[in-house]
Amino acid sequence: MVDRHFTGAYDGHNARPTETLEMPKAQRPPPLACRWVALLAMATFISAIALAAGPPAAIEGPWLTQDGGGVIDIEPCGALYCGRIVGMAVASSGGPLPKDVNGNSRCGLEIIRSVGETGPAEWTGKITNPEDGQTYSTRLTVDDRGRLRLRGYVLVPLLGQTQTWTRYGGGVTAGCRMVPADRPKPLSERLGKAPVA
């Protein structure tokens, strides 16, 4: 129902009634409190979208292989993830760098590829054994202690082998030499005193 009110208005010549209409209650703008709630909801939604792209996946970064002989860096490769050898213990010892089956250096060799997220903290893709060039399916999961559990398999995960990798906190050089993480200096060096002999 629309309420109609007539008011007299003076236009400079004649006084004549003009009609003003009031909006029905259903069409009136919402009170200020409702507008604030809507604004807050929109801000929350935009924040959620921004956070969706936020932190890196749990598998990203450098990982020390189970035997401690290598560091594999897993990083985004387009919409998926890949991993390449960035550190080798043999390089740190000064020995010759091992070669892949094609005779190329393993330093920088991509051994993990086409890894996509398949569930919460679970990814699947392909892994290549750098020693013989064989490629296997792989499933990667991050356990509650932050370790990467990598299972390589043929056909089904039941027919496979699992390795546990840990985060690598040290550095690597362009030549794949592994540089251990900084160790704390002895107290005598921190205090600026000469060590006692």
QUIZINOR-V221688 format. One record per residue. N is the residue number from 0. SS is DSSP state (a for helix, b for strand, c for the rest). PHI is phi as a letter, one per 30 degrees, with the letter a starting at -180 (none if undefined). Layout:
BEGIN
n:ss:phi
N:SS:PHI
N:SS:PHI
END
This chain:
BEGIN
n:ss:phi
0:c:none
1:c:c
2:c:d
3:b:c
4:b:b
5:b:c
6:b:b
7:b:d
8:b:b
9:b:c
10:c:c
11:c:j
12:c:c
13:c:b
14:b:c
15:b:b
16:b:d
17:b:b
18:b:c
19:b:c
20:b:c
21:c:c
22:c:d
23:c:d
24:a:e
25:a:d
26:a:c
27:c:d
28:c:d
29:c:d
30:c:d
31:a:e
32:a:d
33:a:d
34:a:d
35:a:d
36:a:d
37:a:d
38:a:d
39:a:d
40:a:d
41:a:d
42:a:d
43:a:d
44:a:d
45:a:d
46:a:d
47:a:d
48:a:d
49:a:d
50:a:d
51:a:d
52:c:d
53:c:e
54:c:d
55:c:d
56:c:d
57:c:d
58:c:c
59:c:d
60:b:j
61:b:d
62:b:b
63:b:d
64:c:d
65:c:e
66:c:d
67:c:i
68:c:d
69:b:a
70:b:b
71:b:c
72:b:c
73:b:c
74:b:b
75:b:d
76:b:b
77:c:i
78:c:d
79:b:c
80:b:b
81:b:b
82:b:b
83:b:b
84:b:d
85:b:b
86:b:b
87:b:b
88:a:d
89:a:d
90:a:d
91:a:d
92:c:d
93:c:i
94:c:d
95:c:d
96:c:d
97:c:d
98:b:c
99:c:d
100:c:d
101:c:c
102:c:i
103:c:c
104:b:d
105:c:d
106:c:d
107:c:i
108:c:d
109:b:d
110:b:c
111:b:c
112:b:a
113:b:h
114:b:c
115:b:b
116:b:d
117:b:c
118:b:a
119:c:d
120:c:h
121:b:b
122:b:b
123:b:b
124:b:a
125:b:b
126:b:b
127:b:c
128:c:d
129:c:d
130:c:d
131:c:b
132:c:i
133:c:d
134:b:c
135:b:b
136:b:d
137:b:b
138:b:b
139:b:c
140:b:b
141:b:c
142:c:d
143:c:d
144:c:c
145:c:i
146:c:c
147:b:c
148:b:c
149:b:c
150:b:c
151:b:c
152:b:a
153:c:c
154:c:i
155:c:b
156:c:e
157:c:d
158:c:c
159:b:a
160:b:b
161:b:c
162:b:c
163:b:c
164:b:c
165:b:c
166:b:d
167:c:c
168:c:c
169:c:d
170:b:c
171:b:b
172:c:c
173:c:d
174:c:d
175:c:i
176:b:d
177:b:d
178:b:c
179:c:d
180:c:d
181:c:e
182:c:c
183:c:d
184:c:d
185:c:e
186:a:e
187:a:d
188:a:d
189:a:d
190:c:d
191:c:i
192:c:c
193:c:d
194:c:d
195:c:d
196:c:c
END
